[in-house]
């Protein structure tokens, strides 16, 4: 079947046109659209260079494509990387993370703030370089899994007083369901997989909080 693909921004300039016609099998998937670009003026597409929208909805690689569908290649939108991750000893700023995931495609922005409770303070220690890379990988995987527009995670190290945030996760998505699901999955995986440990401090007592073996 023959499918028309709309192009924007850098992809449009690369092809010298805002629309290309490509041939696809009758049982085509989004992955076939991306593969077909290699034989067009757009050329082979690098990983995460763009996403595909089908009928004005972002589509996963295995989503079907039919004759008559409106198909578009969407490069990253203005505003920078869709992933923001930071492991830091500085206090965390909820408003800054909300701003980091704002996106013109997003109809929902969800934030989770994990705060110190019950004890006067917690002390966090991290294998910071590995934690940064692991959290980035988690955020990117969940961004793709849930069709998020953007995701941001910041985790604090050092002493975090009562009621102050130790971790913030933010995500934006076209619809609220995806944003809620993405944030939930990111924080659950960060807690289970990132090499970060916490110690409860109360009076003269200190106790490392028992965790789980990383997956």
LOLUMMI-63137 format. One record per atom (N, C-alpha, C): residue in one letter; x, y, z; atom name. Coordinates in steps of 0.1 Angstrom, whole numbers, plus 2048, in hexadecimal, padded with zeros to 3 digits. Layout:
// residues N
+------+-----+-----+-----+------+
| type |  c1 |  c2 |  c3 | atom |
+------+-----+-----+-----+------+
|    a |   X |   Y |   Z |   CA |
...
+------+-----+-----+-----+------+
This chain:
// residues 215
+------+-----+-----+-----+------+
| type |  c1 |  c2 |  c3 | atom |
+------+-----+-----+-----+------+
|    x | 808 | 7F4 | 800 |    N |
|    x | 800 | 800 | 800 |   CA |
|    x | 809 | 80C | 800 |    C |
|    x | 803 | 817 | 7FB |    N |
|    x | 80B | 824 | 7FA |   CA |
|    x | 806 | 82D | 806 |    C |
|    x | 80F | 833 | 80D |    N |
|    x | 80C | 83B | 818 |   CA |
|    x | 814 | 849 | 817 |    C |
|    x | 80D | 853 | 81A |    N |
|    x | 813 | 861 | 81A |   CA |
|    x | 818 | 864 | 828 |    C |
|    x | 824 | 869 | 829 |    N |
|    x | 82A | 86C | 836 |   CA |
|    x | 82E | 87B | 836 |    C |
|    x | 829 | 881 | 840 |    N |
|    x | 82C | 890 | 842 |   CA |
|    x | 839 | 891 | 849 |    C |
|    x | 840 | 89C | 846 |    N |
|    x | 84E | 89F | 84C |   CA |
|    x | 84E | 8AD | 851 |    C |
|    x | 856 | 8AF | 85C |    N |
|    x | 856 | 8BC | 862 |   CA |
|    x | 865 | 8BF | 866 |    C |
|    x | 867 | 8CD | 867 |    N |
|    x | 874 | 8D2 | 86C |   CA |
|    x | 880 | 8CC | 865 |    C |
|    x | 88A | 8C7 | 86C |    N |
|    x | 896 | 8C2 | 866 |   CA |
|    x | 894 | 8B7 | 85C |    C |
|    x | 88A | 8AE | 85F |    N |
|    x | 887 | 8A3 | 856 |   CA |
|    x | 881 | 8A8 | 848 |    C |
|    x | 879 | 8B3 | 849 |    N |
|    x | 874 | 8B9 | 83D |   CA |
|    x | 87F | 8BF | 835 |    C |
|    x | 888 | 8C6 | 83C |    N |
|    x | 893 | 8CC | 834 |   CA |
|    x | 89C | 8C2 | 82E |    C |
|    x | 89F | 8B7 | 835 |    N |
|    x | 8A7 | 8AC | 830 |   CA |
|    x | 8A1 | 8A6 | 823 |    C |
|    x | 894 | 8A4 | 823 |    N |
|    x | 88E | 89E | 818 |   CA |
|    x | 88B | 8A8 | 80D |    C |
|    x | 88B | 8B5 | 810 |    N |
|    x | 887 | 8BF | 806 |   CA |
|    x | 878 | 8BF | 802 |    C |
|    x | 870 | 8BA | 80B |    N |
|    x | 862 | 8BA | 809 |   CA |
|    x | 85B | 8B7 | 816 |    C |
|    x | 84E | 8BB | 817 |    N |
|    x | 847 | 8B8 | 824 |   CA |
|    x | 83F | 8AC | 824 |    C |
|    x | 840 | 8A4 | 819 |    N |
|    x | 838 | 897 | 818 |   CA |
|    x | 83F | 88E | 80F |    C |
|    x | 83F | 881 | 813 |    N |
|    x | 845 | 876 | 80B |   CA |
|    x | 83B | 86B | 809 |    C |
|    x | 83B | 865 | 7FD |    N |
|    x | 833 | 859 | 7FB |   CA |
|    x | 83C | 84D | 7FC |    C |
|    x | 837 | 843 | 804 |    N |
|    x | 83F | 837 | 806 |   CA |
|    x | 836 | 82A | 804 |    C |
|    x | 83C | 81F | 7FF |    N |
|    x | 835 | 813 | 7FE |   CA |
|    x | 837 | 80A | 80A |    C |
|    x | 82C | 805 | 810 |    N |
|    x | 82D | 7FC | 81C |   CA |
|    x | 825 | 7F0 | 819 |    C |
|    x | 828 | 7E5 | 820 |    N |
|    x | 820 | 7D9 | 81F |   CA |
|    x | 812 | 7DB | 825 |    C |
|    x | 808 | 7D3 | 821 |    N |
|    x | 7FA | 7D5 | 826 |   CA |
|    x | 7F9 | 7D4 | 835 |    C |
|    x | 802 | 7CC | 83B |    N |
|    x | 801 | 7CB | 84A |   CA |
|    x | 80C | 7D3 | 851 |    C |
|    x | 80F | 7DF | 84C |    N |
|    x | 81A | 7E7 | 850 |   CA |
|    x | 818 | 7EC | 85F |    C |
|    x | 823 | 7EE | 865 |    N |
|    x | 824 | 7F4 | 872 |   CA |
|    x | 82C | 800 | 872 |    C |
|    x | 82C | 808 | 87D |    N |
|    x | 833 | 814 | 87E |   CA |
|    x | 842 | 812 | 87B |    C |
|    x | 847 | 806 | 880 |    N |
|    x | 855 | 803 | 87E |   CA |
|    x | 859 | 802 | 86F |    C |
|    x | 84F | 7FE | 867 |    N |
|    x | 851 | 7FD | 858 |   CA |
|    x | 852 | 80B | 852 |    C |
|    x | 84A | 815 | 858 |    N |
|    x | 84C | 823 | 853 |   CA |
|    x | 85A | 828 | 855 |    C |
|    x | 85F | 826 | 861 |    N |
|    x | 86C | 82A | 864 |   CA |
|    x | 877 | 824 | 85B |    C |
|    x | 875 | 816 | 859 |    N |
|    x | 87F | 80F | 851 |   CA |
|    x | 87F | 814 | 843 |    C |
|    x | 873 | 818 | 83E |    N |
|    x | 871 | 81C | 830 |   CA |
|    x | 878 | 829 | 82D |    C |
|    x | 87B | 831 | 838 |    N |
|    x | 881 | 83E | 836 |   CA |
|    x | 88F | 83D | 830 |    C |
|    x | 896 | 831 | 832 |    N |
|    x | 8A3 | 830 | 82E |   CA |
|    x | 8A5 | 831 | 81F |    C |
|    x | 89A | 82E | 817 |    N |
|    x | 89B | 82E | 809 |   CA |
|    x | 894 | 83B | 803 |    C |
|    x | 892 | 845 | 80C |    N |
|    x | 88D | 852 | 808 |   CA |
|    x | 898 | 85D | 80A |    C |
|    x | 895 | 869 | 806 |    N |
|    x | 89F | 874 | 809 |   CA |
|    x | 8A1 | 877 | 818 |    C |
|    x | 898 | 872 | 820 |    N |
|    x | 89A | 874 | 82F |   CA |
|    x | 8A6 | 86B | 833 |    C |
|    x | 8A7 | 85F | 82E |    N |
|    x | 8B2 | 857 | 832 |   CA |
|    x | 8AF | 84F | 83E |    C |
|    x | 8B9 | 846 | 842 |    N |
|    x | 8B7 | 83E | 84E |   CA |
|    x | 8B6 | 847 | 85A |    C |
|    x | 8AD | 843 | 863 |    N |
|    x | 8AB | 84B | 86F |   CA |
|    x | 8B2 | 845 | 87B |    C |
|    x | 8B9 | 84E | 882 |    N |
|    x | 8C0 | 849 | 88E |   CA |
|    x | 8B6 | 847 | 899 |    C |
|    x | 8B9 | 83F | 8A3 |    N |
|    x | 8B1 | 83C | 8AF |   CA |
|    x | 8AC | 849 | 8B5 |    C |
|    x | 89F | 84A | 8B8 |    N |
|    x | 899 | 855 | 8BE |   CA |
|    x | 89A | 863 | 8B7 |    C |
|    x | 89E | 862 | 8AA |    N |
|    x | 89E | 86E | 8A2 |   CA |
|    x | 891 | 874 | 8A0 |    C |
|    x | 886 | 86C | 8A0 |    N |
|    x | 879 | 871 | 89E |   CA |
|    x | 86F | 866 | 8A3 |    C |
|    x | 863 | 86A | 8A4 |    N |
|    x | 858 | 860 | 8A7 |   CA |
|    x | 84E | 861 | 89C |    C |
|    x | 845 | 857 | 89B |    N |
|    x | 83B | 857 | 891 |   CA |
|    x | 82D | 85A | 897 |    C |
|    x | 826 | 862 | 891 |    N |
|    x | 818 | 865 | 895 |   CA |
|    x | 80F | 85F | 88A |    C |
|    x | 805 | 857 | 88E |    N |
|    x | 7FB | 852 | 885 |   CA |
|    x | 7ED | 858 | 889 |    C |
|    x | 7E7 | 85E | 880 |    N |
|    x | 7DA | 865 | 882 |   CA |
|    x | 7DB | 86E | 88E |    C |
|    x | 7E7 | 875 | 88F |    N |
|    x | 7E9 | 880 | 899 |   CA |
|    x | 7EA | 87B | 8A7 |    C |
|    x | 7EE | 86E | 8A8 |    N |
|    x | 7F1 | 868 | 8B5 |   CA |
|    x | 7FF | 862 | 8B4 |    C |
|    x | 808 | 864 | 8BE |    N |
|    x | 815 | 85D | 8BE |   CA |
|    x | 813 | 84E | 8BF |    C |
|    x | 81B | 847 | 8B7 |    N |
|    x | 818 | 839 | 8B5 |   CA |
|    x | 825 | 831 | 8B8 |    C |
|    x | 823 | 825 | 8BE |    N |
|    x | 82E | 81C | 8C1 |   CA |
|    x | 832 | 815 | 8B5 |    C |
|    x | 83E | 80F | 8B5 |    N |
|    x | 844 | 808 | 8A9 |   CA |
|    x | 83B | 7FD | 8A4 |    C |
|    x | 834 | 7F7 | 8AC |    N |
|    x | 82B | 7EC | 8A8 |   CA |
|    x | 81D | 7F0 | 8A4 |    C |
|    x | 81A | 7FD | 8A5 |    N |
|    x | 80D | 801 | 8A1 |   CA |
|    x | 80A | 7FF | 893 |    C |
|    x | 7FE | 7FB | 88F |    N |
|    x | 7FB | 7F9 | 880 |   CA |
|    x | 7F9 | 806 | 879 |    C |
|    x | 7FC | 805 | 86C |    N |
|    x | 7FB | 811 | 863 |   CA |
|    x | 7F2 | 80C | 857 |    C |
|    x | 7E8 | 813 | 854 |    N |
|    x | 7DF | 80F | 849 |   CA |
|    x | 7DE | 81A | 83E |    C |
|    x | 7DA | 816 | 833 |    N |
|    x | 7D9 | 81F | 828 |   CA |
|    x | 7CE | 82A | 82C |    C |
|    x | 7D1 | 836 | 829 |    N |
|    x | 7C9 | 841 | 82D |   CA |
|    x | 7CC | 847 | 83A |    C |
|    x | 7D5 | 841 | 842 |    N |
|    x | 7D9 | 847 | 84F |   CA |
|    x | 7E1 | 853 | 84C |    C |
|    x | 7E0 | 85D | 855 |    N |
|    x | 7E8 | 869 | 855 |   CA |
|    x | 7F5 | 865 | 85D |    C |
|    x | 800 | 864 | 856 |    N |
|    x | 80D | 860 | 85C |   CA |
|    x | 817 | 86C | 85C |    C |
|    x | 81E | 86E | 867 |    N |
|    x | 827 | 879 | 868 |   CA |
|    x | 833 | 875 | 870 |    C |
|    x | 83F | 87A | 86B |    N |
|    x | 84B | 878 | 873 |   CA |
|    x | 84D | 885 | 87B |    C |
|    x | 84F | 883 | 888 |    N |
|    x | 84F | 88F | 891 |   CA |
|    x | 85D | 88F | 898 |    C |
|    x | 866 | 898 | 894 |    N |
|    x | 873 | 899 | 89B |   CA |
|    x | 871 | 89F | 8A9 |    C |
|    x | 87B | 89F | 8B1 |    N |
|    x | 87A | 8A5 | 8BF |   CA |
|    x | 875 | 8B3 | 8BE |    C |
|    x | 86C | 8B6 | 8C7 |    N |
|    x | 866 | 8C4 | 8C7 |   CA |
|    x | 870 | 8CE | 8CD |    C |
|    x | 86E | 8DA | 8CA |    N |
|    x | 877 | 8E5 | 8D0 |   CA |
|    x | 875 | 8E4 | 8DF |    C |
|    x | 880 | 8E7 | 8E6 |    N |
|    x | 880 | 8E6 | 8F5 |   CA |
|    x | 88A | 8DD | 8FA |    C |
|    x | 892 | 8D6 | 8F2 |    N |
|    x | 89D | 8CE | 8F6 |   CA |
|    x | 899 | 8BF | 8F8 |    C |
|    x | 8A2 | 8B8 | 900 |    N |
|    x | 8A0 | 8AA | 901 |   CA |
|    x | 893 | 8A7 | 909 |    C |
|    x | 88D | 89C | 905 |    N |
|    x | 881 | 898 | 90C |   CA |
|    x | 884 | 891 | 919 |    C |
|    x | 891 | 88F | 91C |    N |
|    x | 895 | 888 | 929 |   CA |
|    x | 89E | 892 | 931 |    C |
|    x | 89A | 894 | 93E |    N |
|    x | 8A2 | 89C | 947 |   CA |
|    x | 8A4 | 893 | 953 |    C |
|    x | 8B1 | 891 | 957 |    N |
|    x | 8B4 | 889 | 963 |   CA |
|    x | 8BF | 890 | 96A |    C |
|    x | 8BE | 890 | 978 |    N |
|    x | 8C9 | 896 | 980 |   CA |
|    x | 8C9 | 890 | 98D |    C |
|    x | 8D5 | 88B | 991 |    N |
|    x | 8D8 | 887 | 99F |   CA |
|    x | 8E0 | 891 | 9A5 |    C |
|    x | 8DB | 897 | 9B0 |    N |
|    x | 8E2 | 8A4 | 9B5 |   CA |
|    x | 8E1 | 8A5 | 9C4 |    C |
|    x | 8EA | 8AC | 9CA |    N |
|    x | 8EA | 8AF | 9D8 |   CA |
|    x | 8E2 | 8BB | 9DC |    C |
|    x | 8DD | 8C2 | 9D1 |    N |
|    x | 8D6 | 8CE | 9D3 |   CA |
|    x | 8C7 | 8CC | 9D6 |    C |
|    x | 8C0 | 8D5 | 9DC |    N |
|    x | 8B1 | 8D4 | 9DE |   CA |
|    x | 8AA | 8D3 | 9D0 |    C |
|    x | 89F | 8CC | 9D0 |    N |
|    x | 898 | 8CA | 9C3 |   CA |
|    x | 88D | 8D4 | 9C2 |    C |
|    x | 88A | 8D8 | 9B5 |    N |
|    x | 880 | 8E2 | 9B2 |   CA |
|    x | 875 | 8DC | 9AA |    C |
|    x | 869 | 8DB | 9B0 |    N |
|    x | 85E | 8D5 | 9A9 |   CA |
|    x | 85A | 8DC | 99C |    C |
|    x | 85A | 8EA | 99D |    N |
|    x | 855 | 8F2 | 992 |   CA |
|    x | 85F | 8F0 | 986 |    C |
|    x | 86C | 8EF | 989 |    N |
|    x | 876 | 8ED | 97F |   CA |
|    x | 874 | 8E1 | 977 |    C |
|    x | 870 | 8D6 | 97E |    N |
|    x | 86E | 8C9 | 977 |   CA |
|    x | 861 | 8CA | 96F |    C |
|    x | 857 | 8D0 | 974 |    N |
|    x | 84A | 8D2 | 96C |   CA |
|    x | 84D | 8D9 | 960 |    C |
|    x | 856 | 8E4 | 960 |    N |
|    x | 859 | 8EB | 954 |   CA |
|    x | 861 | 8E3 | 94B |    C |
|    x | 86A | 8DA | 950 |    N |
|    x | 872 | 8D2 | 947 |   CA |
|    x | 86A | 8C8 | 93E |    C |
|    x | 85E | 8C5 | 942 |    N |
|    x | 856 | 8BB | 93A |   CA |
|    x | 84B | 8C2 | 933 |    C |
|    x | 84A | 8CF | 933 |    N |
|    x | 83F | 8D6 | 92C |   CA |
|    x | 842 | 8D4 | 91D |    C |
|    x | 837 | 8D1 | 916 |    N |
|    x | 838 | 8CE | 908 |   CA |
|    x | 82B | 8D1 | 901 |    C |
|    x | 82C | 8D8 | 8F5 |    N |
|    x | 81F | 8DC | 8EE |   CA |
|    x | 816 | 8D0 | 8EA |    C |
|    x | 81C | 8C4 | 8EA |    N |
|    x | 814 | 8B8 | 8E7 |   CA |
|    x | 80C | 8B3 | 8F3 |    C |
|    x | 810 | 8B7 | 8FF |    N |
|    x | 80B | 8B1 | 90B |   CA |
|    x | 7FE | 8B6 | 910 |    C |
|    x | 7F5 | 8AD | 913 |    N |
|    x | 7E8 | 8B1 | 919 |   CA |
|    x | 7E8 | 8AF | 928 |    C |
|    x | 7F3 | 8A8 | 92D |    N |
|    x | 7F4 | 8A5 | 93B |   CA |
|    x | 802 | 8A5 | 940 |    C |
|    x | 804 | 8AB | 94C |    N |
|    x | 811 | 8AB | 952 |   CA |
|    x | 80F | 8A6 | 960 |    C |
|    x | 816 | 89B | 964 |    N |
|    x | 815 | 895 | 971 |   CA |
|    x | 822 | 895 | 978 |    C |
|    x | 822 | 899 | 985 |    N |
|    x | 82E | 899 | 98D |   CA |
|    x | 82C | 891 | 99A |    C |
|    x | 837 | 88A | 99E |    N |
|    x | 838 | 883 | 9AA |   CA |
|    x | 843 | 888 | 9B2 |    C |
|    x | 840 | 88B | 9BF |    N |
|    x | 84B | 890 | 9C8 |   CA |
|    x | 84C | 887 | 9D4 |    C |
|    x | 857 | 880 | 9D6 |    N |
|    x | 85A | 878 | 9E1 |   CA |
|    x | 861 | 880 | 9EC |    C |
|    x | 85B | 881 | 9F8 |    N |
|    x | 860 | 889 | A02 |   CA |
|    x | 864 | 881 | A0F |    C |
|    x | 86D | 887 | A17 |    N |
|    x | 870 | 881 | A24 |   CA |
|    x | 864 | 881 | A2D |    C |
|    x | 861 | 876 | A34 |    N |
|    x | 856 | 875 | A3D |   CA |
|    x | 85B | 86E | A4A |    C |
|    x | 854 | 870 | A54 |    N |
|    x | 855 | 869 | A61 |   CA |
|    x | 862 | 86B | A69 |    C |
|    x | 86D | 86E | A62 |    N |
|    x | 879 | 870 | A69 |   CA |
|    x | 87E | 87E | A66 |    C |
|    x | 887 | 884 | A6E |    N |
|    x | 88B | 892 | A6C |   CA |
|    x | 893 | 894 | A5F |    C |
|    x | 89A | 88A | A5B |    N |
|    x | 8A1 | 88B | A4E |   CA |
|    x | 8A5 | 87D | A49 |    C |
|    x | 8A8 | 87D | A3C |    N |
|    x | 8AD | 871 | A36 |   CA |
|    x | 8BB | 875 | A2F |    C |
|    x | 8C4 | 86B | A2F |    N |
|    x | 8D0 | 86E | A28 |   CA |
|    x | 8D2 | 864 | A1C |    C |
|    x | 8D4 | 869 | A10 |    N |
|    x | 8D4 | 861 | A04 |   CA |
|    x | 8E3 | 861 | 9FF |    C |
|    x | 8E6 | 854 | 9FB |    N |
|    x | 8F3 | 852 | 9F5 |   CA |
|    x | 8F1 | 84C | 9E8 |    C |
|    x | 8F8 | 84F | 9DD |    N |
|    x | 8F6 | 84A | 9D0 |   CA |
|    x | 903 | 847 | 9C9 |    C |
|    x | 903 | 83D | 9C1 |    N |
|    x | 90E | 83A | 9B7 |   CA |
|    x | 90A | 843 | 9AC |    C |
|    x | 90D | 850 | 9AD |    N |
|    x | 906 | 85B | 9A5 |   CA |
|    x | 908 | 859 | 996 |    C |
|    x | 914 | 855 | 991 |    N |
|    x | 915 | 853 | 983 |   CA |
|    x | 90C | 848 | 97D |    C |
|    x | 90C | 83D | 984 |    N |
|    x | 904 | 832 | 980 |   CA |
|    x | 8F5 | 835 | 982 |    C |
|    x | 8F2 | 83B | 98D |    N |
|    x | 8E4 | 83F | 98F |   CA |
|    x | 8DE | 848 | 984 |    C |
|    x | 8E7 | 852 | 980 |    N |
|    x | 8E3 | 85B | 975 |   CA |
|    x | 8E0 | 853 | 968 |    C |
|    x | 8E9 | 84B | 965 |    N |
|    x | 8E7 | 843 | 958 |   CA |
|    x | 8DB | 83A | 959 |    C |
|    x | 8D9 | 833 | 965 |    N |
|    x | 8CE | 82A | 966 |   CA |
|    x | 8C1 | 831 | 966 |    C |
|    x | 8C0 | 83C | 96C |    N |
|    x | 8B3 | 844 | 96D |   CA |
|    x | 8B0 | 849 | 95F |    C |
|    x | 8BA | 84E | 957 |    N |
|    x | 8B8 | 852 | 94A |   CA |
|    x | 8B3 | 847 | 941 |    C |
|    x | 8B8 | 83B | 943 |    N |
|    x | 8B3 | 830 | 93B |   CA |
|    x | 8A5 | 82D | 93E |    C |
|    x | 8A2 | 82D | 94B |    N |
|    x | 894 | 82A | 950 |   CA |
|    x | 88A | 835 | 94A |    C |
|    x | 88E | 841 | 94B |    N |
|    x | 885 | 84C | 946 |   CA |
|    x | 883 | 84B | 937 |    C |
|    x | 88E | 847 | 92F |    N |
|    x | 88C | 846 | 921 |   CA |
|    x | 884 | 83A | 91D |    C |
|    x | 886 | 82F | 924 |    N |
|    x | 87E | 823 | 921 |   CA |
|    x | 86F | 826 | 924 |    C |
|    x | 86C | 82C | 92F |    N |
|    x | 85E | 82F | 933 |   CA |
|    x | 858 | 83A | 92A |    C |
|    x | 860 | 843 | 925 |    N |
|    x | 85B | 84D | 91C |   CA |
|    x | 856 | 846 | 90F |    C |
|    x | 85E | 83D | 90A |    N |
|    x | 85A | 836 | 8FE |   CA |
|    x | 84E | 82C | 901 |    C |
|    x | 84F | 825 | 90C |    N |
|    x | 844 | 81C | 90F |   CA |
|    x | 836 | 822 | 910 |    C |
|    x | 836 | 82E | 917 |    N |
|    x | 829 | 834 | 919 |   CA |
|    x | 826 | 840 | 910 |    C |
|    x | 82E | 842 | 906 |    N |
|    x | 82C | 84D | 8FC |   CA |
|    x | 82C | 85B | 903 |    C |
|    x | 835 | 85D | 90C |    N |
|    x | 837 | 869 | 913 |   CA |
|    x | 83D | 874 | 90A |    C |
|    x | 839 | 880 | 90C |    N |
|    x | 840 | 88B | 905 |   CA |
|    x | 84E | 88E | 90B |    C |
|    x | 84E | 88E | 918 |    N |
|    x | 85B | 891 | 91F |   CA |
|    x | 85A | 88B | 92D |    C |
|    x | 866 | 888 | 933 |    N |
|    x | 867 | 883 | 941 |   CA |
|    x | 873 | 889 | 948 |    C |
|    x | 872 | 88B | 954 |    N |
|    x | 87C | 891 | 95C |   CA |
|    x | 87D | 88B | 96A |    C |
|    x | 889 | 888 | 96F |    N |
|    x | 88B | 882 | 97C |   CA |
|    x | 897 | 889 | 982 |    C |
|    x | 895 | 88D | 98F |    N |
|    x | 8A0 | 892 | 997 |   CA |
|    x | 8A0 | 88B | 9A4 |    C |
|    x | 8AC | 887 | 9A9 |    N |
|    x | 8AD | 880 | 9B6 |   CA |
|    x | 8B8 | 887 | 9BE |    C |
|    x | 8B4 | 88A | 9CA |    N |
|    x | 8BE | 891 | 9D3 |   CA |
|    x | 8C7 | 887 | 9DA |    C |
|    x | 8D3 | 88B | 9DD |    N |
|    x | 8DC | 884 | 9E6 |   CA |
|    x | 8DF | 88C | 9F2 |    C |
|    x | 8E6 | 886 | 9FC |    N |
|    x | 8E9 | 88D | A08 |   CA |
|    x | 8DD | 88E | A11 |    C |
|    x | 8DC | 898 | A1A |    N |
|    x | 8D2 | 899 | A24 |   CA |
|    x | 8C6 | 8A0 | A1F |    C |
|    x | 8BA | 899 | A21 |    N |
|    x | 8AD | 89F | A1C |   CA |
|    x | 8A4 | 8A0 | A29 |    C |
|    x | 8A2 | 8AC | A2D |    N |
|    x | 89A | 8AE | A39 |   CA |
|    x | 88B | 8AA | A38 |    C |
|    x | 884 | 8A9 | A43 |    N |
|    x | 876 | 8A5 | A43 |   CA |
|    x | 86E | 8AE | A3A |    C |
|    x | 865 | 8A8 | A32 |    N |
|    x | 85C | 8AE | A28 |   CA |
|    x | 862 | 8B4 | A1C |    C |
|    x | 86F | 8B3 | A1A |    N |
|    x | 876 | 8B7 | A0E |   CA |
|    x | 876 | 8AC | A04 |    C |
|    x | 876 | 8AF | 9F7 |    N |
|    x | 876 | 8A4 | 9ED |   CA |
|    x | 884 | 89E | 9EB |    C |
|    x | 884 | 891 | 9EB |    N |
|    x | 891 | 88A | 9E7 |   CA |
|    x | 891 | 885 | 9D9 |    C |
|    x | 885 | 884 | 9D3 |    N |
|    x | 884 | 880 | 9C5 |   CA |
|    x | 878 | 886 | 9BF |    C |
|    x | 879 | 88B | 9B2 |    N |
|    x | 86E | 890 | 9AB |   CA |
|    x | 86E | 88A | 99D |    C |
|    x | 862 | 885 | 999 |    N |
|    x | 860 | 880 | 98B |   CA |
|    x | 855 | 888 | 985 |    C |
|    x | 858 | 88C | 978 |    N |
|    x | 84E | 893 | 971 |   CA |
|    x | 84D | 88D | 963 |    C |
|    x | 841 | 88D | 95D |    N |
|    x | 83F | 888 | 950 |   CA |
|    x | 833 | 890 | 949 |    C |
|    x | 834 | 892 | 93C |    N |
|    x | 829 | 897 | 935 |   CA |
|    x | 826 | 88E | 929 |    C |
|    x | 819 | 88E | 925 |    N |
|    x | 814 | 885 | 91B |   CA |
|    x | 808 | 88B | 915 |    C |
|    x | 804 | 887 | 909 |    N |
|    x | 7F8 | 88C | 902 |   CA |
|    x | 7EC | 88A | 90B |    C |
|    x | 7EB | 87F | 913 |    N |
|    x | 7DF | 87D | 91B |   CA |
|    x | 7E4 | 879 | 92A |    C |
|    x | 7DB | 87C | 933 |    N |
|    x | 7DF | 87B | 941 |   CA |
|    x | 7E3 | 86C | 945 |    C |
|    x | 7DC | 863 | 93F |    N |
|    x | 7DE | 855 | 943 |   CA |
|    x | 7EC | 850 | 940 |    C |
|    x | 7F2 | 854 | 935 |    N |
|    x | 800 | 851 | 932 |   CA |
|    x | 809 | 858 | 93B |    C |
|    x | 806 | 864 | 93F |    N |
|    x | 80F | 86C | 948 |   CA |
|    x | 80F | 866 | 956 |    C |
|    x | 803 | 862 | 95B |    N |
|    x | 803 | 85C | 968 |   CA |
|    x | 80A | 84E | 968 |    C |
|    x | 808 | 846 | 95E |    N |
|    x | 80E | 839 | 95D |   CA |
|    x | 81D | 83A | 95C |    C |
|    x | 822 | 844 | 954 |    N |
|    x | 830 | 846 | 952 |   CA |
|    x | 837 | 84A | 95F |    C |
|    x | 831 | 853 | 966 |    N |
|    x | 837 | 858 | 973 |   CA |
|    x | 838 | 84C | 97D |    C |
|    x | 82D | 845 | 97E |    N |
|    x | 82C | 839 | 987 |   CA |
|    x | 837 | 82F | 984 |    C |
|    x | 839 | 82C | 977 |    N |
|    x | 842 | 822 | 973 |   CA |
|    x | 851 | 827 | 976 |    C |
|    x | 853 | 833 | 973 |    N |
|    x | 861 | 839 | 974 |   CA |
|    x | 865 | 839 | 983 |    C |
|    x | 85C | 83E | 98C |    N |
|    x | 860 | 83E | 99A |   CA |
|    x | 861 | 830 | 9A0 |    C |
|    x | 859 | 827 | 99C |    N |
|    x | 85A | 819 | 9A1 |   CA |
|    x | 867 | 813 | 99C |    C |
|    x | 86B | 815 | 990 |    N |
|    x | 878 | 810 | 98B |   CA |
|    x | 884 | 817 | 991 |    C |
|    x | 883 | 824 | 993 |    N |
|    x | 88E | 82B | 999 |   CA |
|    x | 891 | 825 | 9A7 |    C |
|    x | 886 | 823 | 9AF |    N |
|    x | 887 | 81E | 9BC |   CA |
|    x | 88D | 810 | 9BC |    C |
|    x | 88A | 808 | 9B2 |    N |
|    x | 88F | 7FA | 9B1 |   CA |
|    x | 89C | 7F8 | 9AA |    C |
|    x | 8A0 | 801 | 9A1 |    N |
|    x | 8AC | 7FF | 999 |   CA |
|    x | 8B8 | 808 | 99B |    C |
|    x | 8B5 | 815 | 99F |    N |
|    x | 8C0 | 81F | 9A0 |   CA |
|    x | 8C8 | 81C | 9AC |    C |
|    x | 8D6 | 81C | 9AB |    N |
|    x | 8DE | 81A | 9B7 |   CA |
|    x | 8DF | 826 | 9C0 |    C |
|    x | 8D4 | 828 | 9C8 |    N |
|    x | 8D2 | 833 | 9D2 |   CA |
|    x | 8CD | 82D | 9DF |    C |
|    x | 8D3 | 831 | 9EA |    N |
|    x | 8D0 | 82B | 9F7 |   CA |
|    x | 8CC | 836 | A00 |    C |
|    x | 8C4 | 833 | A0A |    N |
|    x | 8C0 | 83E | A14 |   CA |
|    x | 8C2 | 839 | A22 |    C |
|    x | 8C5 | 842 | A2B |    N |
|    x | 8C7 | 83F | A39 |   CA |
|    x | 8BE | 848 | A41 |    C |
|    x | 8B6 | 842 | A4A |    N |
|    x | 8AE | 84A | A53 |   CA |
|    x | 8B6 | 84F | A5E |    C |
|    x | 8B4 | 85C | A61 |    N |
|    x | 8BB | 862 | A6C |   CA |
|    x | 8B1 | 868 | A76 |    C |
|    x | 8B1 | 864 | A82 |    N |
|    x | 8A8 | 869 | A8C |   CA |
|    x | 8AF | 869 | A9A |    C |
|    x | 8B1 | 875 | A9F |    N |
|    x | 8B9 | 876 | AAC |   CA |
|    x | 8C7 | 871 | AA9 |    C |
|    x | 8CB | 868 | AB2 |    N |
|    x | 8D9 | 862 | AB0 |   CA |
|    x | 8D9 | 855 | AA8 |    C |
|    x | 8CD | 851 | AA3 |    N |
|    x | 8CC | 844 | A9C |   CA |
|    x | 8CD | 846 | A8D |    C |
|    x | 8D4 | 83D | A87 |    N |
|    x | 8D5 | 83D | A78 |   CA |
|    x | 8D3 | 82F | A73 |    C |
|    x | 8CB | 82E | A69 |    N |
|    x | 8C8 | 820 | A64 |   CA |
|    x | 8C6 | 821 | A55 |    C |
|    x | 8CE | 818 | A4D |    N |
|    x | 8CC | 817 | A3F |   CA |
|    x | 8BF | 810 | A3D |    C |
|    x | 8B7 | 815 | A34 |    N |
|    x | 8AA | 80F | A30 |   CA |
|    x | 8AC | 803 | A27 |    C |
|    x | 8A6 | 7F8 | A2C |    N |
|    x | 8A7 | 7EC | A24 |   CA |
|    x | 8A0 | 7ED | A16 |    C |
|    x | 8A7 | 7E9 | A0C |    N |
|    x | 8A1 | 7EB | 9FF |   CA |
|    x | 8A0 | 7DD | 9F8 |    C |
|    x | 8A0 | 7DD | 9EB |    N |
|    x | 89F | 7D1 | 9E3 |   CA |
|    x | 8AB | 7D0 | 9DA |    C |
|    x | 8AE | 7C4 | 9D6 |    N |
|    x | 8BA | 7C2 | 9CD |   CA |
|    x | 8B6 | 7C8 | 9BF |    C |
|    x | 8BF | 7D0 | 9B9 |    N |
|    x | 8BC | 7D6 | 9AC |   CA |
|    x | 8B9 | 7CC | 9A2 |    C |
|    x | 8AF | 7CF | 999 |    N |
|    x | 8AC | 7C6 | 98E |   CA |
|    x | 8B5 | 7C8 | 983 |    C |
+------+-----+-----+-----+------+
